[in-house]
Amino acid sequence: MLGGDEGSATVAPPSEEPMRLLSVPEYLESTVMAVLTEGLEDLCRQRPANPVDHLALFLLRRSKSNTVTEVPAKDAIPAEPPKKYE
């Protein structure tokens, strides 16, 4: 565990330690950072017109609990345009 005893310098895999007991940095490092970093690197290489959607799809495709079914763009229902606040 990070910052724990001196004999152990690595974070335990998520299955070995309840997530709620980890500090915020430990939780993010053990669950999110690797895939998020990979997604941001892909975003920088691709430079898509809609970077948020691109990153969201990247993360969904690599999710271990992915239950999302991708729909071809031609079959997708367009989202409502964002509301403008005055």
PyMOL Python script that loads the backbone (N, CA, C, O; Angstrom):
from pymol import cmd

cmd.read_pdbstr("""\
ATOM      1  N   MET A   1       0.853  -1.179   0.000  1.00  0.00           N
ATOM      2  CA  MET A   1       0.000   0.000   0.000  1.00  0.00           C
ATOM      3  C   MET A   1       0.890   1.230   0.000  1.00  0.00           C
ATOM      4  O   MET A   1       1.952   1.211   0.622  1.00  0.00           O
ATOM      5  N   LEU A   2       0.496   2.289  -0.670  1.00  0.00           N
ATOM      6  CA  LEU A   2       1.266   3.522  -0.701  1.00  0.00           C
ATOM      7  C   LEU A   2       1.301   4.132   0.687  1.00  0.00           C
ATOM      8  O   LEU A   2       0.276   4.266   1.356  1.00  0.00           O
ATOM      9  N   GLY A   3       2.516   4.501   1.106  1.00  0.00           N
ATOM     10  CA  GLY A   3       2.646   5.147   2.398  1.00  0.00           C
ATOM     11  C   GLY A   3       2.433   4.208   3.568  1.00  0.00           C
ATOM     12  O   GLY A   3       2.379   4.667   4.709  1.00  0.00           O
ATOM     13  N   GLY A   4       2.308   2.912   3.332  1.00  0.00           N
ATOM     14  CA  GLY A   4       2.089   1.942   4.394  1.00  0.00           C
ATOM     15  C   GLY A   4       3.406   1.479   4.964  1.00  0.00           C
ATOM     16  O   GLY A   4       4.359   2.253   5.046  1.00  0.00           O
ATOM     17  N   ASP A   5       3.470   0.197   5.366  1.00  0.00           N
ATOM     18  CA  ASP A   5       4.716  -0.312   5.918  1.00  0.00           C
ATOM     19  C   ASP A   5       5.799  -0.360   4.859  1.00  0.00           C
ATOM     20  O   ASP A   5       5.514  -0.448   3.664  1.00  0.00           O
ATOM     21  N   GLU A   6       7.044  -0.302   5.305  1.00  0.00           N
ATOM     22  CA  GLU A   6       8.174  -0.165   4.398  1.00  0.00           C
ATOM     23  C   GLU A   6       8.402  -1.396   3.541  1.00  0.00           C
ATOM     24  O   GLU A   6       9.013  -1.274   2.479  1.00  0.00           O
ATOM     25  N   GLY A   7       7.950  -2.565   3.938  1.00  0.00           N
ATOM     26  CA  GLY A   7       8.170  -3.783   3.179  1.00  0.00           C
ATOM     27  C   GLY A   7       7.276  -3.900   1.965  1.00  0.00           C
ATOM     28  O   GLY A   7       7.555  -4.708   1.079  1.00  0.00           O
ATOM     29  N   SER A   8       6.222  -3.131   1.895  1.00  0.00           N
ATOM     30  CA  SER A   8       5.269  -3.231   0.788  1.00  0.00           C
ATOM     31  C   SER A   8       5.164  -1.885   0.093  1.00  0.00           C
ATOM     32  O   SER A   8       4.636  -0.927   0.657  1.00  0.00           O
ATOM     33  N   ALA A   9       5.671  -1.813  -1.143  1.00  0.00           N
ATOM     34  CA  ALA A   9       5.683  -0.539  -1.865  1.00  0.00           C
ATOM     35  C   ALA A   9       4.612  -0.471  -2.936  1.00  0.00           C
ATOM     36  O   ALA A   9       4.510   0.538  -3.634  1.00  0.00           O
ATOM     37  N   THR A  10       3.810  -1.516  -3.087  1.00  0.00           N
ATOM     38  CA  THR A  10       2.800  -1.521  -4.140  1.00  0.00           C
ATOM     39  C   THR A  10       1.406  -1.467  -3.540  1.00  0.00           C
ATOM     40  O   THR A  10       1.200  -1.837  -2.384  1.00  0.00           O
ATOM     41  N   VAL A  11       0.458  -1.006  -4.331  1.00  0.00           N
ATOM     42  CA  VAL A  11      -0.938  -0.963  -3.917  1.00  0.00           C
ATOM     43  C   VAL A  11      -1.538  -2.340  -4.136  1.00  0.00           C
ATOM     44  O   VAL A  11      -1.341  -2.945  -5.191  1.00  0.00           O
ATOM     45  N   ALA A  12      -2.260  -2.836  -3.159  1.00  0.00           N
ATOM     46  CA  ALA A  12      -2.894  -4.144  -3.293  1.00  0.00           C
ATOM     47  C   ALA A  12      -3.944  -4.098  -4.393  1.00  0.00           C
ATOM     48  O   ALA A  12      -4.609  -3.077  -4.566  1.00  0.00           O
ATOM     49  N   PRO A  13      -4.103  -5.182  -5.137  1.00  0.00           N
ATOM     50  CA  PRO A  13      -5.152  -5.216  -6.158  1.00  0.00           C
ATOM     51  C   PRO A  13      -6.515  -4.965  -5.520  1.00  0.00           C
ATOM     52  O   PRO A  13      -6.714  -5.291  -4.350  1.00  0.00           O
ATOM     53  N   PRO A  14      -7.458  -4.389  -6.273  1.00  0.00           N
ATOM     54  CA  PRO A  14      -8.761  -4.041  -5.713  1.00  0.00           C
ATOM     55  C   PRO A  14      -9.466  -5.192  -5.011  1.00  0.00           C
ATOM     56  O   PRO A  14     -10.181  -4.961  -4.035  1.00  0.00           O
ATOM     57  N   SER A  15      -9.287  -6.433  -5.478  1.00  0.00           N
ATOM     58  CA  SER A  15      -9.981  -7.561  -4.880  1.00  0.00           C
ATOM     59  C   SER A  15      -9.443  -7.902  -3.492  1.00  0.00           C
ATOM     60  O   SER A  15     -10.126  -8.585  -2.728  1.00  0.00           O
ATOM     61  N   GLU A  16      -8.239  -7.445  -3.146  1.00  0.00           N
ATOM     62  CA  GLU A  16      -7.636  -7.777  -1.865  1.00  0.00           C
ATOM     63  C   GLU A  16      -7.930  -6.749  -0.775  1.00  0.00           C
ATOM     64  O   GLU A  16      -7.711  -7.030   0.403  1.00  0.00           O
ATOM     65  N   GLU A  17      -8.405  -5.602  -1.129  1.00  0.00           N
ATOM     66  CA  GLU A  17      -8.614  -4.545  -0.144  1.00  0.00           C
ATOM     67  C   GLU A  17      -9.893  -3.795  -0.500  1.00  0.00           C
ATOM     68  O   GLU A  17     -10.053  -3.361  -1.641  1.00  0.00           O
ATOM     69  N   PRO A  18     -10.805  -3.635   0.458  1.00  0.00           N
ATOM     70  CA  PRO A  18     -12.043  -2.910   0.141  1.00  0.00           C
ATOM     71  C   PRO A  18     -11.744  -1.495  -0.356  1.00  0.00           C
ATOM     72  O   PRO A  18     -10.942  -0.772   0.233  1.00  0.00           O
ATOM     73  N   MET A  19     -12.393  -1.123  -1.431  1.00  0.00           N
ATOM     74  CA  MET A  19     -12.146   0.180  -2.063  1.00  0.00           C
ATOM     75  C   MET A  19     -12.392   1.341  -1.112  1.00  0.00           C
ATOM     76  O   MET A  19     -11.677   2.341  -1.174  1.00  0.00           O
ATOM     77  N   ARG A  20     -13.364   1.238  -0.252  1.00  0.00           N
ATOM     78  CA  ARG A  20     -13.693   2.377   0.615  1.00  0.00           C
ATOM     79  C   ARG A  20     -12.615   2.661   1.654  1.00  0.00           C
ATOM     80  O   ARG A  20     -12.600   3.738   2.250  1.00  0.00           O
ATOM     81  N   LEU A  21     -11.713   1.709   1.879  1.00  0.00           N
ATOM     82  CA  LEU A  21     -10.645   1.920   2.852  1.00  0.00           C
ATOM     83  C   LEU A  21      -9.434   2.618   2.256  1.00  0.00           C
ATOM     84  O   LEU A  21      -8.553   3.064   2.991  1.00  0.00           O
ATOM     85  N   LEU A  22      -9.377   2.720   0.936  1.00  0.00           N
ATOM     86  CA  LEU A  22      -8.249   3.371   0.273  1.00  0.00           C
ATOM     87  C   LEU A  22      -8.407   4.887   0.327  1.00  0.00           C
ATOM     88  O   LEU A  22      -9.524   5.405   0.341  1.00  0.00           O
ATOM     89  N   SER A  23      -7.289   5.586   0.355  1.00  0.00           N
ATOM     90  CA  SER A  23      -7.345   7.044   0.240  1.00  0.00           C
ATOM     91  C   SER A  23      -7.751   7.376  -1.195  1.00  0.00           C
ATOM     92  O   SER A  23      -7.709   6.509  -2.067  1.00  0.00           O
ATOM     93  N   VAL A  24      -8.135   8.600  -1.440  1.00  0.00           N
ATOM     94  CA  VAL A  24      -8.548   9.003  -2.791  1.00  0.00           C
ATOM     95  C   VAL A  24      -7.440   8.754  -3.809  1.00  0.00           C
ATOM     96  O   VAL A  24      -7.712   8.152  -4.848  1.00  0.00           O
ATOM     97  N   PRO A  25      -6.195   9.190  -3.561  1.00  0.00           N
ATOM     98  CA  PRO A  25      -5.138   8.926  -4.552  1.00  0.00           C
ATOM     99  C   PRO A  25      -4.905   7.430  -4.786  1.00  0.00           C
ATOM    100  O   PRO A  25      -4.668   7.012  -5.920  1.00  0.00           O
ATOM    101  N   GLU A  26      -4.969   6.625  -3.725  1.00  0.00           N
ATOM    102  CA  GLU A  26      -4.780   5.177  -3.876  1.00  0.00           C
ATOM    103  C   GLU A  26      -5.911   4.564  -4.693  1.00  0.00           C
ATOM    104  O   GLU A  26      -5.675   3.723  -5.561  1.00  0.00           O
ATOM    105  N   TYR A  27      -7.137   4.989  -4.410  1.00  0.00           N
ATOM    106  CA  TYR A  27      -8.293   4.473  -5.142  1.00  0.00           C
ATOM    107  C   TYR A  27      -8.177   4.795  -6.630  1.00  0.00           C
ATOM    108  O   TYR A  27      -8.355   3.914  -7.472  1.00  0.00           O
ATOM    109  N   LEU A  28      -7.881   6.048  -6.954  1.00  0.00           N
ATOM    110  CA  LEU A  28      -7.763   6.446  -8.359  1.00  0.00           C
ATOM    111  C   LEU A  28      -6.616   5.724  -9.047  1.00  0.00           C
ATOM    112  O   LEU A  28      -6.755   5.287 -10.190  1.00  0.00           O
ATOM    113  N   GLU A  29      -5.494   5.595  -8.370  1.00  0.00           N
ATOM    114  CA  GLU A  29      -4.332   4.916  -8.951  1.00  0.00           C
ATOM    115  C   GLU A  29      -4.640   3.452  -9.238  1.00  0.00           C
ATOM    116  O   GLU A  29      -4.213   2.924 -10.265  1.00  0.00           O
ATOM    117  N   SER A  30      -5.366   2.796  -8.360  1.00  0.00           N
ATOM    118  CA  SER A  30      -5.623   1.368  -8.534  1.00  0.00           C
ATOM    119  C   SER A  30      -6.793   1.069  -9.463  1.00  0.00           C
ATOM    120  O   SER A  30      -6.935  -0.067  -9.915  1.00  0.00           O
ATOM    121  N   THR A  31      -7.628   2.051  -9.758  1.00  0.00           N
ATOM    122  CA  THR A  31      -8.814   1.757 -10.562  1.00  0.00           C
ATOM    123  C   THR A  31      -8.917   2.519 -11.875  1.00  0.00           C
ATOM    124  O   THR A  31      -9.467   1.993 -12.843  1.00  0.00           O
ATOM    125  N   VAL A  32      -8.406   3.736 -11.934  1.00  0.00           N
ATOM    126  CA  VAL A  32      -8.720   4.609 -13.061  1.00  0.00           C
ATOM    127  C   VAL A  32      -7.514   5.110 -13.860  1.00  0.00           C
ATOM    128  O   VAL A  32      -7.584   5.217 -15.084  1.00  0.00           O
ATOM    129  N   MET A  33      -6.433   5.410 -13.189  1.00  0.00           N
ATOM    130  CA  MET A  33      -5.353   6.176 -13.814  1.00  0.00           C
ATOM    131  C   MET A  33      -4.753   5.538 -15.063  1.00  0.00           C
ATOM    132  O   MET A  33      -4.481   6.244 -16.033  1.00  0.00           O
ATOM    133  N   ALA A  34      -4.542   4.234 -15.066  1.00  0.00           N
ATOM    134  CA  ALA A  34      -3.904   3.604 -16.227  1.00  0.00           C
ATOM    135  C   ALA A  34      -4.751   3.775 -17.484  1.00  0.00           C
ATOM    136  O   ALA A  34      -4.244   4.203 -18.521  1.00  0.00           O
ATOM    137  N   VAL A  35      -6.030   3.444 -17.398  1.00  0.00           N
ATOM    138  CA  VAL A  35      -6.885   3.541 -18.586  1.00  0.00           C
ATOM    139  C   VAL A  35      -7.175   4.996 -18.941  1.00  0.00           C
ATOM    140  O   VAL A  35      -7.291   5.327 -20.121  1.00  0.00           O
ATOM    141  N   LEU A  36      -7.292   5.865 -17.951  1.00  0.00           N
ATOM    142  CA  LEU A  36      -7.533   7.279 -18.232  1.00  0.00           C
ATOM    143  C   LEU A  36      -6.328   7.902 -18.928  1.00  0.00           C
ATOM    144  O   LEU A  36      -6.485   8.678 -19.870  1.00  0.00           O
ATOM    145  N   THR A  37      -5.133   7.566 -18.468  1.00  0.00           N
ATOM    146  CA  THR A  37      -3.917   8.065 -19.110  1.00  0.00           C
ATOM    147  C   THR A  37      -3.831   7.581 -20.549  1.00  0.00           C
ATOM    148  O   THR A  37      -3.492   8.346 -21.452  1.00  0.00           O
ATOM    149  N   GLU A  38      -4.137   6.306 -20.758  1.00  0.00           N
ATOM    150  CA  GLU A  38      -4.134   5.751 -22.115  1.00  0.00           C
ATOM    151  C   GLU A  38      -5.155   6.481 -22.993  1.00  0.00           C
ATOM    152  O   GLU A  38      -4.877   6.785 -24.153  1.00  0.00           O
ATOM    153  N   GLY A  39      -6.333   6.758 -22.436  1.00  0.00           N
ATOM    154  CA  GLY A  39      -7.368   7.470 -23.180  1.00  0.00           C
ATOM    155  C   GLY A  39      -6.963   8.891 -23.529  1.00  0.00           C
ATOM    156  O   GLY A  39      -7.244   9.363 -24.631  1.00  0.00           O
ATOM    157  N   LEU A  40      -6.311   9.575 -22.606  1.00  0.00           N
ATOM    158  CA  LEU A  40      -5.859  10.943 -22.868  1.00  0.00           C
ATOM    159  C   LEU A  40      -4.744  10.970 -23.908  1.00  0.00           C
ATOM    160  O   LEU A  40      -4.676  11.884 -24.730  1.00  0.00           O
ATOM    161  N   GLU A  41      -3.872   9.966 -23.868  1.00  0.00           N
ATOM    162  CA  GLU A  41      -2.824   9.876 -24.894  1.00  0.00           C
ATOM    163  C   GLU A  41      -3.446   9.655 -26.269  1.00  0.00           C
ATOM    164  O   GLU A  41      -3.018  10.262 -27.251  1.00  0.00           O
ATOM    165  N   ASP A  42      -4.458   8.785 -26.340  1.00  0.00           N
ATOM    166  CA  ASP A  42      -5.154   8.539 -27.603  1.00  0.00           C
ATOM    167  C   ASP A  42      -5.834   9.815 -28.090  1.00  0.00           C
ATOM    168  O   ASP A  42      -5.826  10.116 -29.284  1.00  0.00           O
ATOM    169  N   LEU A  43      -6.413  10.552 -27.169  1.00  0.00           N
ATOM    170  CA  LEU A  43      -7.072  11.816 -27.491  1.00  0.00           C
ATOM    171  C   LEU A  43      -6.083  12.801 -28.104  1.00  0.00           C
ATOM    172  O   LEU A  43      -6.407  13.482 -29.077  1.00  0.00           O
ATOM    173  N   CYS A  44      -4.894  12.881 -27.547  1.00  0.00           N
ATOM    174  CA  CYS A  44      -3.866  13.791 -28.073  1.00  0.00           C
ATOM    175  C   CYS A  44      -3.388  13.360 -29.455  1.00  0.00           C
ATOM    176  O   CYS A  44      -3.108  14.202 -30.309  1.00  0.00           O
ATOM    177  N   ARG A  45      -3.297  12.048 -29.676  1.00  0.00           N
ATOM    178  CA  ARG A  45      -2.875  11.558 -30.996  1.00  0.00           C
ATOM    179  C   ARG A  45      -3.954  11.809 -32.043  1.00  0.00           C
ATOM    180  O   ARG A  45      -3.652  12.264 -33.146  1.00  0.00           O
ATOM    181  N   GLN A  46      -5.206  11.517 -31.707  1.00  0.00           N
ATOM    182  CA  GLN A  46      -6.312  11.592 -32.665  1.00  0.00           C
ATOM    183  C   GLN A  46      -6.794  13.025 -32.907  1.00  0.00           C
ATOM    184  O   GLN A  46      -7.124  13.394 -34.034  1.00  0.00           O
ATOM    185  N   ARG A  47      -6.830  13.817 -31.850  1.00  0.00           N
ATOM    186  CA  ARG A  47      -7.369  15.189 -31.895  1.00  0.00           C
ATOM    187  C   ARG A  47      -8.735  15.253 -32.590  1.00  0.00           C
ATOM    188  O   ARG A  47      -8.896  15.955 -33.588  1.00  0.00           O
ATOM    189  N   PRO A  48      -9.715  14.515 -32.055  1.00  0.00           N
ATOM    190  CA  PRO A  48     -11.036  14.485 -32.683  1.00  0.00           C
ATOM    191  C   PRO A  48     -11.779  15.810 -32.513  1.00  0.00           C
ATOM    192  O   PRO A  48     -11.447  16.620 -31.648  1.00  0.00           O
ATOM    193  N   ALA A  49     -12.788  16.010 -33.357  1.00  0.00           N
ATOM    194  CA  ALA A  49     -13.594  17.230 -33.291  1.00  0.00           C
ATOM    195  C   ALA A  49     -14.365  17.312 -31.972  1.00  0.00           C
ATOM    196  O   ALA A  49     -14.577  18.403 -31.441  1.00  0.00           O
ATOM    197  N   ASN A  50     -14.782  16.159 -31.445  1.00  0.00           N
ATOM    198  CA  ASN A  50     -15.525  16.134 -30.189  1.00  0.00           C
ATOM    199  C   ASN A  50     -14.735  15.312 -29.167  1.00  0.00           C
ATOM    200  O   ASN A  50     -14.999  14.121 -29.002  1.00  0.00           O
ATOM    201  N   PRO A  51     -13.775  15.927 -28.484  1.00  0.00           N
ATOM    202  CA  PRO A  51     -12.878  15.177 -27.607  1.00  0.00           C
ATOM    203  C   PRO A  51     -13.562  14.501 -26.420  1.00  0.00           C
ATOM    204  O   PRO A  51     -13.133  13.425 -26.002  1.00  0.00           O
ATOM    205  N   VAL A  52     -14.601  15.099 -25.875  1.00  0.00           N
ATOM    206  CA  VAL A  52     -15.270  14.497 -24.722  1.00  0.00           C
ATOM    207  C   VAL A  52     -15.950  13.191 -25.123  1.00  0.00           C
ATOM    208  O   VAL A  52     -15.825  12.186 -24.423  1.00  0.00           O
ATOM    209  N   ASP A  53     -16.669  13.202 -26.244  1.00  0.00           N
ATOM    210  CA  ASP A  53     -17.309  11.975 -26.725  1.00  0.00           C
ATOM    211  C   ASP A  53     -16.268  10.916 -27.066  1.00  0.00           C
ATOM    212  O   ASP A  53     -16.457   9.736 -26.771  1.00  0.00           O
ATOM    213  N   HIS A  54     -15.175  11.334 -27.683  1.00  0.00           N
ATOM    214  CA  HIS A  54     -14.107  10.402 -28.048  1.00  0.00           C
ATOM    215  C   HIS A  54     -13.547   9.721 -26.797  1.00  0.00           C
ATOM    216  O   HIS A  54     -13.376   8.502 -26.775  1.00  0.00           O
ATOM    217  N   LEU A  55     -13.263  10.506 -25.761  1.00  0.00           N
ATOM    218  CA  LEU A  55     -12.728   9.947 -24.524  1.00  0.00           C
ATOM    219  C   LEU A  55     -13.762   9.044 -23.848  1.00  0.00           C
ATOM    220  O   LEU A  55     -13.417   7.982 -23.329  1.00  0.00           O
ATOM    221  N   ALA A  56     -15.019   9.464 -23.853  1.00  0.00           N
ATOM    222  CA  ALA A  56     -16.074   8.645 -23.250  1.00  0.00           C
ATOM    223  C   ALA A  56     -16.174   7.287 -23.939  1.00  0.00           C
ATOM    224  O   ALA A  56     -16.264   6.259 -23.267  1.00  0.00           O
ATOM    225  N   LEU A  57     -16.159   7.272 -25.259  1.00  0.00           N
ATOM    226  CA  LEU A  57     -16.216   6.004 -25.989  1.00  0.00           C
ATOM    227  C   LEU A  57     -14.981   5.155 -25.720  1.00  0.00           C
ATOM    228  O   LEU A  57     -15.085   3.938 -25.569  1.00  0.00           O
ATOM    229  N   PHE A  58     -13.825   5.782 -25.659  1.00  0.00           N
ATOM    230  CA  PHE A  58     -12.585   5.069 -25.357  1.00  0.00           C
ATOM    231  C   PHE A  58     -12.714   4.356 -24.009  1.00  0.00           C
ATOM    232  O   PHE A  58     -12.386   3.175 -23.892  1.00  0.00           O
ATOM    233  N   LEU A  59     -13.191   5.076 -22.998  1.00  0.00           N
ATOM    234  CA  LEU A  59     -13.322   4.500 -21.664  1.00  0.00           C
ATOM    235  C   LEU A  59     -14.383   3.404 -21.626  1.00  0.00           C
ATOM    236  O   LEU A  59     -14.184   2.376 -20.977  1.00  0.00           O
ATOM    237  N   LEU A  60     -15.504   3.609 -22.311  1.00  0.00           N
ATOM    238  CA  LEU A  60     -16.544   2.580 -22.347  1.00  0.00           C
ATOM    239  C   LEU A  60     -16.051   1.302 -23.006  1.00  0.00           C
ATOM    240  O   LEU A  60     -16.371   0.202 -22.556  1.00  0.00           O
ATOM    241  N   ARG A  61     -15.278   1.445 -24.064  1.00  0.00           N
ATOM    242  CA  ARG A  61     -14.759   0.266 -24.768  1.00  0.00           C
ATOM    243  C   ARG A  61     -13.799  -0.533 -23.901  1.00  0.00           C
ATOM    244  O   ARG A  61     -13.645  -1.737 -24.103  1.00  0.00           O
ATOM    245  N   ARG A  62     -13.161   0.106 -22.954  1.00  0.00           N
ATOM    246  CA  ARG A  62     -12.176  -0.574 -22.116  1.00  0.00           C
ATOM    247  C   ARG A  62     -12.688  -0.870 -20.707  1.00  0.00           C
ATOM    248  O   ARG A  62     -11.933  -1.333 -19.851  1.00  0.00           O
ATOM    249  N   SER A  63     -13.950  -0.606 -20.476  1.00  0.00           N
ATOM    250  CA  SER A  63     -14.529  -0.849 -19.164  1.00  0.00           C
ATOM    251  C   SER A  63     -14.631  -2.346 -18.899  1.00  0.00           C
ATOM    252  O   SER A  63     -15.042  -3.114 -19.770  1.00  0.00           O
ATOM    253  N   LYS A  64     -14.257  -2.752 -17.696  1.00  0.00           N
ATOM    254  CA  LYS A  64     -14.350  -4.165 -17.319  1.00  0.00           C
ATOM    255  C   LYS A  64     -15.797  -4.575 -17.086  1.00  0.00           C
ATOM    256  O   LYS A  64     -16.121  -5.759 -17.172  1.00  0.00           O
ATOM    257  N   SER A  65     -16.658  -3.633 -16.798  1.00  0.00           N
ATOM    258  CA  SER A  65     -18.066  -3.933 -16.564  1.00  0.00           C
ATOM    259  C   SER A  65     -18.926  -3.332 -17.666  1.00  0.00           C
ATOM    260  O   SER A  65     -20.043  -2.879 -17.417  1.00  0.00           O
ATOM    261  N   ASN A  66     -18.404  -3.331 -18.867  1.00  0.00           N
ATOM    262  CA  ASN A  66     -19.086  -2.689 -19.991  1.00  0.00           C
ATOM    263  C   ASN A  66     -20.380  -3.419 -20.331  1.00  0.00           C
ATOM    264  O   ASN A  66     -20.366  -4.578 -20.747  1.00  0.00           O
ATOM    265  N   THR A  67     -21.486  -2.728 -20.150  1.00  0.00           N
ATOM    266  CA  THR A  67     -22.781  -3.279 -20.531  1.00  0.00           C
ATOM    267  C   THR A  67     -23.409  -2.428 -21.628  1.00  0.00           C
ATOM    268  O   THR A  67     -24.589  -2.578 -21.942  1.00  0.00           O
ATOM    269  N   VAL A  68     -22.617  -1.539 -22.205  1.00  0.00           N
ATOM    270  CA  VAL A  68     -23.098  -0.630 -23.236  1.00  0.00           C
ATOM    271  C   VAL A  68     -23.038  -1.319 -24.589  1.00  0.00           C
ATOM    272  O   VAL A  68     -22.054  -1.986 -24.910  1.00  0.00           O
ATOM    273  N   THR A  69     -24.086  -1.159 -25.377  1.00  0.00           N
ATOM    274  CA  THR A  69     -24.101  -1.675 -26.736  1.00  0.00           C
ATOM    275  C   THR A  69     -23.902  -0.505 -27.675  1.00  0.00           C
ATOM    276  O   THR A  69     -24.672   0.456 -27.660  1.00  0.00           O
ATOM    277  N   GLU A  70     -22.861  -0.589 -28.495  1.00  0.00           N
ATOM    278  CA  GLU A  70     -22.603   0.497 -29.440  1.00  0.00           C
ATOM    279  C   GLU A  70     -23.599   0.426 -30.591  1.00  0.00           C
ATOM    280  O   GLU A  70     -23.918  -0.651 -31.096  1.00  0.00           O
ATOM    281  N   VAL A  71     -24.073   1.583 -30.988  1.00  0.00           N
ATOM    282  CA  VAL A  71     -25.022   1.707 -32.090  1.00  0.00           C
ATOM    283  C   VAL A  71     -24.332   2.486 -33.195  1.00  0.00           C
ATOM    284  O   VAL A  71     -23.697   3.505 -32.924  1.00  0.00           O
ATOM    285  N   PRO A  72     -24.445   2.025 -34.443  1.00  0.00           N
ATOM    286  CA  PRO A  72     -23.848   2.798 -35.539  1.00  0.00           C
ATOM    287  C   PRO A  72     -24.404   4.220 -35.548  1.00  0.00           C
ATOM    288  O   PRO A  72     -25.576   4.436 -35.240  1.00  0.00           O
ATOM    289  N   ALA A  73     -23.565   5.179 -35.899  1.00  0.00           N
ATOM    290  CA  ALA A  73     -23.962   6.589 -35.873  1.00  0.00           C
ATOM    291  C   ALA A  73     -25.220   6.846 -36.687  1.00  0.00           C
ATOM    292  O   ALA A  73     -26.048   7.668 -36.297  1.00  0.00           O
ATOM    293  N   LYS A  74     -25.376   6.155 -37.812  1.00  0.00           N
ATOM    294  CA  LYS A  74     -26.557   6.388 -38.662  1.00  0.00           C
ATOM    295  C   LYS A  74     -27.844   5.956 -37.977  1.00  0.00           C
ATOM    296  O   LYS A  74     -28.918   6.442 -38.332  1.00  0.00           O
ATOM    297  N   ASP A  75     -27.761   5.042 -36.991  1.00  0.00           N
ATOM    298  CA  ASP A  75     -28.945   4.553 -36.291  1.00  0.00           C
ATOM    299  C   ASP A  75     -29.181   5.246 -34.955  1.00  0.00           C
ATOM    300  O   ASP A  75     -30.190   4.997 -34.295  1.00  0.00           O
ATOM    301  N   ALA A  76     -28.267   6.103 -34.560  1.00  0.00           N
ATOM    302  CA  ALA A  76     -28.366   6.749 -33.255  1.00  0.00           C
ATOM    303  C   ALA A  76     -29.382   7.882 -33.280  1.00  0.00           C
ATOM    304  O   ALA A  76     -29.539   8.575 -34.285  1.00  0.00           O
ATOM    305  N   ILE A  77     -30.057   8.055 -32.171  1.00  0.00           N
ATOM    306  CA  ILE A  77     -30.984   9.174 -32.019  1.00  0.00           C
ATOM    307  C   ILE A  77     -30.161  10.363 -31.554  1.00  0.00           C
ATOM    308  O   ILE A  77     -29.475  10.270 -30.536  1.00  0.00           O
ATOM    309  N   PRO A  78     -30.211  11.477 -32.272  1.00  0.00           N
ATOM    310  CA  PRO A  78     -29.397  12.633 -31.870  1.00  0.00           C
ATOM    311  C   PRO A  78     -29.802  13.150 -30.496  1.00  0.00           C
ATOM    312  O   PRO A  78     -30.981  13.161 -30.140  1.00  0.00           O
ATOM    313  N   ALA A  79     -28.819  13.571 -29.747  1.00  0.00           N
ATOM    314  CA  ALA A  79     -29.077  14.160 -28.435  1.00  0.00           C
ATOM    315  C   ALA A  79     -29.666  15.546 -28.622  1.00  0.00           C
ATOM    316  O   ALA A  79     -29.467  16.193 -29.650  1.00  0.00           O
ATOM    317  N   GLU A  80     -30.393  15.985 -27.611  1.00  0.00           N
ATOM    318  CA  GLU A  80     -30.932  17.340 -27.669  1.00  0.00           C
ATOM    319  C   GLU A  80     -29.768  18.321 -27.612  1.00  0.00           C
ATOM    320  O   GLU A  80     -28.780  18.075 -26.920  1.00  0.00           O
ATOM    321  N   PRO A  81     -29.879  19.432 -28.336  1.00  0.00           N
ATOM    322  CA  PRO A  81     -28.806  20.429 -28.255  1.00  0.00           C
ATOM    323  C   PRO A  81     -28.715  20.969 -26.833  1.00  0.00           C
ATOM    324  O   PRO A  81     -29.724  21.026 -26.129  1.00  0.00           O
ATOM    325  N   PRO A  82     -27.531  21.363 -26.404  1.00  0.00           N
ATOM    326  CA  PRO A  82     -27.390  21.887 -25.043  1.00  0.00           C
ATOM    327  C   PRO A  82     -28.245  23.131 -24.838  1.00  0.00           C
ATOM    328  O   PRO A  82     -28.385  23.964 -25.733  1.00  0.00           O
ATOM    329  N   LYS A  83     -28.806  23.234 -23.653  1.00  0.00           N
ATOM    330  CA  LYS A  83     -29.627  24.399 -23.330  1.00  0.00           C
ATOM    331  C   LYS A  83     -28.724  25.588 -23.080  1.00  0.00           C
ATOM    332  O   LYS A  83     -27.673  25.461 -22.452  1.00  0.00           O
ATOM    333  N   LYS A  84     -29.134  26.734 -23.568  1.00  0.00           N
ATOM    334  CA  LYS A  84     -28.372  27.962 -23.363  1.00  0.00           C
ATOM    335  C   LYS A  84     -28.948  28.685 -22.155  1.00  0.00           C
ATOM    336  O   LYS A  84     -30.144  28.969 -22.086  1.00  0.00           O
ATOM    337  N   TYR A  85     -28.074  28.971 -21.215  1.00  0.00           N
ATOM    338  CA  TYR A  85     -28.496  29.686 -20.018  1.00  0.00           C
ATOM    339  C   TYR A  85     -28.246  31.168 -20.209  1.00  0.00           C
ATOM    340  O   TYR A  85     -27.184  31.583 -20.673  1.00  0.00           O
ATOM    341  N   GLU A  86     -29.227  31.946 -19.849  1.00  0.00           N
ATOM    342  CA  GLU A  86     -29.105  33.394 -20.029  1.00  0.00           C
ATOM    343  C   GLU A  86     -28.945  34.085 -18.718  1.00  0.00           C
ATOM    344  O   GLU A  86     -28.827  35.310 -18.675  1.00  0.00           O
TER     345      GLU A  86
END
""", "prot")
cmd.dss("prot")
cmd.show_as("cartoon", "prot")
cmd.util.cbc("prot")
cmd.orient("prot")
